[in-house]
């Protein structure tokens, strides 16, 4: 994310967003929602993102990669008690899965994380997932066959929803028909403040579900999707001003009956 462009546009957008929120009706707020999601289980999520969320009364959905969280697993295990949600993002974050067998893939990359999540968040937890690298081409065959194989594997593991990192805000009927194809906007790559603003406002006006995706929050190369702590704070303030109800992914799935 270009820091100069970000700073130049943010103040104007925040003012416009507050004006839009002031005109939102209760029906708009009830129908439109936003989820704040964080991928990979990075230390900056614990150290920077969680405190920023909690200062604002917000809660996040954190898709954790076991090899990233193992050193601080006890810290991560405390998040559900504070109202945050933990979801799976595999053990090793594999992106090249076209030649893998679904059963061995599930055993190696999912079952250890799912077992840990059951222990720290309870068996009644929301069972969410985010695709590493947005890759869904599991095993051989056509793209449709690969995606169907991946979704069948997720269902077999008891996972109820899966999220990628692109696409417009989600209409309710899309979520109910395609819970393993949740769409989102990845912040910190190509998305500038105006893109985030327009994305949130589309969700509010069209009564859709916006999902924002963060990776590194704080120090880190911009090529890895990093946003600074200041940028992250400003985006959270934009979310608060948007007129959208902020819910974790599992909460919104339940509210939609999906």
C-alpha positions in Angstrom: 0.0 0.0 0.0 1.5 3.3 -1.0 1.9 5.3 2.2 1.8 8.7 0.5 -1.4 8.0 -1.4 -2.9 6.5 1.7 -2.3 9.6 3.9 -3.5 12.0 1.2 -6.9 10.4 0.8 -7.7 9.1 4.2 -8.9 12.2 6.0 -11.4 13.1 3.3 -12.7 9.5 3.1 -13.2 9.3 6.9 -15.3 12.5 6.9 -17.4 11.2 4.0 -17.8 7.8 5.8 -19.0 9.4 9.0 -21.6 11.4 7.0 -22.8 8.2 5.3 -23.0 6.5 8.7 -25.0 9.3 10.1 -27.7 8.8 7.4 -27.8 5.0 7.7 -31.1 3.6 9.0 -31.4 0.8 11.6 -32.4 -1.5 8.7 -29.2 -0.7 6.8 -27.0 -1.4 9.8 -28.8 -4.7 10.6 -28.6 -5.9 7.0 -25.0 -4.8 6.1 -22.0 -6.2 8.0 -18.2 -6.3 7.9 -15.8 -8.9 9.2 -12.1 -8.1 10.0 -10.0 -11.1 9.1 -6.3 -11.7 9.6 -4.3 -14.4 7.8 -1.3 -16.5 8.7 -1.1 -16.2 12.5 1.6 -13.5 12.6 3.2 -12.1 15.7 2.0 -8.6 14.7 -1.6 -9.8 15.0 -1.1 -10.4 18.7 1.1 -7.4 19.3 -0.5 -4.7 17.1 -3.8 -5.8 15.6 -5.6 -7.3 18.7 -4.9 -4.3 21.0 -6.1 -1.9 18.2 -9.3 -3.9 17.7 -10.0 -4.1 21.5 -9.4 -0.4 22.0 -12.4 0.1 19.6 -14.6 -2.7 20.9 -14.0 -4.7 17.7 -13.2 -8.4 17.4 -11.4 -10.2 14.6 -11.3 -13.5 12.9 -7.8 -14.9 12.8 -6.9 -17.7 10.3 -3.9 -19.3 11.9 -1.0 -21.3 10.3 0.3 -23.6 12.9 4.0 -23.3 12.0 3.6 -19.5 12.6 1.8 -19.7 15.9 3.5 -22.6 17.6 6.1 -20.5 19.4 3.2 -18.4 21.0 0.4 -20.9 21.0 -0.6 -20.1 24.5 -1.1 -16.4 23.6 -3.2 -17.4 20.6 -5.2 -19.8 22.8 -6.4 -16.9 24.9 -8.1 -15.0 22.1 -11.4 -16.9 22.0 -12.1 -16.0 25.7 -11.7 -12.3 24.6 -14.3 -12.6 21.9 -12.1 -13.1 18.9 -12.5 -16.0 16.5 -9.8 -18.5 15.4 -10.0 -20.4 12.2 -7.8 -22.7 10.2 -5.2 -21.7 7.6 -3.4 -25.1 7.5 -0.2 -26.2 9.2 2.4 -25.2 6.6 0.5 -22.8 4.3 1.0 -24.8 1.1 0.2 -23.1 -2.2 1.2 -25.8 -4.7 -1.5 -28.5 -4.1 -2.4 -29.6 -7.6 -0.8 -33.0 -7.2 -1.9 -33.8 -3.6 -4.2 -36.5 -2.5 -7.2 -35.1 -0.5 -7.0 -37.6 2.3 -3.2 -37.1 3.0 -3.7 -33.3 2.6 -6.4 -33.3 5.2 -4.3 -35.5 7.6 -1.2 -33.4 7.2 -2.4 -29.8 6.9 -5.8 -29.8 8.7 -6.3 -32.3 11.4 -3.6 -31.0 13.7 -4.9 -27.5 13.5 -8.5 -28.5 13.9 -7.7 -30.6 17.0 -5.9 -27.7 18.6 -8.8 -25.3 17.7 -11.3 -27.7 19.3 -9.2 -27.8 22.4 -8.7 -24.0 22.8 -12.0 -22.7 21.4 -14.4 -25.6 22.2 -16.3 -28.0 20.0 -19.1 -25.5 19.4 -16.8 -23.0 17.8 -17.3 -21.6 14.3 -15.5 -23.7 11.8 -14.1 -21.3 9.3 -11.2 -21.6 6.9 -9.2 -19.3 4.6 -7.5 -20.7 1.5 -3.7 -20.2 1.5 -2.7 -18.2 -1.5 -6.4 -18.3 -2.7 -5.5 -21.7 -4.2 -8.4 -24.2 -4.6 -7.0 -26.5 -7.3 -6.6 -29.6 -5.1 -5.5 -32.7 -7.0 -5.9 -33.5 -10.7 -8.6 -32.6 -13.1 -10.5 -29.5 -14.3 -10.6 -26.4 -12.1 -14.3 -27.3 -11.2 -13.3 -30.8 -10.3 -10.4 -29.6 -8.2 -12.5 -27.0 -6.3 -15.3 -29.6 -5.7 -12.7 -32.0 -4.3 -11.4 -29.3 -1.9 -14.9 -28.3 -0.8 -15.8 -32.0 -0.2 -12.7 -32.4 1.9 -13.5 -29.3 4.0 -17.1 -30.6 4.6 -15.7 -33.9 5.7 -13.6 -32.2 8.3 -16.6 -30.3 9.6 -15.6 -27.0 8.3 -18.6 -24.8 7.3 -17.2 -21.9 5.4 -14.1 -20.9 3.5 -12.8 -17.5 2.3 -10.7 -16.3 -0.5 -9.2 -12.7 -0.9 -11.0 -11.2 -3.8 -14.5 -10.3 -5.1 -17.3 -7.9 -4.2 -19.1 -7.9 -0.8 -21.2 -11.0 -0.4 -24.9 -11.0 -0.9 -26.8 -13.2 1.5 -28.0 -15.6 -1.1 -24.4 -16.1 -2.4 -23.3 -17.0 1.1 -26.1 -19.5 1.6 -25.5 -21.2 -1.8 -21.7 -21.0 -1.7 -20.4 -21.0 1.9 -17.0 -22.2 0.6 -16.6 -19.3 -1.8 -16.8 -16.3 0.5 -15.4 -13.2 -1.2 -13.2 -10.5 0.4 -10.9 -7.5 -0.2 -7.2 -7.9 0.7 -5.9 -4.7 2.3 -2.3 -3.8 1.7 -1.7 -5.2 -1.7 -3.5 -3.2 -4.4 -6.3 -1.8 -2.2 -6.0 1.9 -1.5 -8.2 3.9 0.9 -10.7 4.8 -1.8 -11.0 1.1 -2.7 -11.7 0.2 0.9 -14.2 3.1 1.3 -16.1 2.1 -1.9 -16.1 -1.5 -0.9 -17.6 -0.8 2.6 -20.1 1.7 1.2 -21.3 -0.9 -1.4 -21.9 -3.3 1.4 -23.9 -0.8 3.3 -26.0 0.5 0.4 -26.6 -3.0 -1.1 -27.0 -4.7 2.4 -24.1 -7.1 1.8 -21.3 -8.6 3.9 -17.9 -7.1 3.5 -14.9 -9.1 4.5 -11.5 -7.3 4.9 -8.3 -9.3 4.8 -5.1 -8.2 6.6 -1.7 -9.8 6.7 1.3 -8.1 8.2 0.3 -5.2 10.5 3.2 -3.0 11.4 6.8 -3.5 10.2 7.2 -5.6 7.1 7.7 -5.3 3.3 4.8 -3.8 1.4 5.2 -6.6 -1.2 3.9 -9.0 1.6 0.8 -7.0 2.0 1.9 -5.0 5.0 0.1 -2.1 6.4 1.5 0.2 9.1 0.0 0.3 12.6 -1.2 3.8 11.8 -2.8 2.7 8.5 -4.5 -0.2 10.4 -5.8 2.2 13.0 -7.2 4.5 10.4 -8.9 1.6 8.5 -10.5 0.4 11.7 -11.9 3.9 12.3 -13.2 3.8 8.7 -15.0 0.5 9.6 -16.5 2.1 12.7 -17.8 5.0 10.7 -19.2 2.9 7.8 -22.6 2.1 9.3 -21.9 -1.6 9.0 -22.3 -4.1 11.9 -18.9 -5.6 12.8 -19.1 -9.3 13.3 -16.7 -12.2 13.2 -17.1 -14.6 10.3 -18.8 -17.2 12.4 -21.2 -14.7 13.9 -22.2 -13.4 10.4 -22.6 -17.0 9.1 -25.0 -17.7 11.9 -26.9 -14.5 11.4 -27.5 -15.4 7.8 -28.5 -19.0 8.7 -25.7 -20.3 6.5 
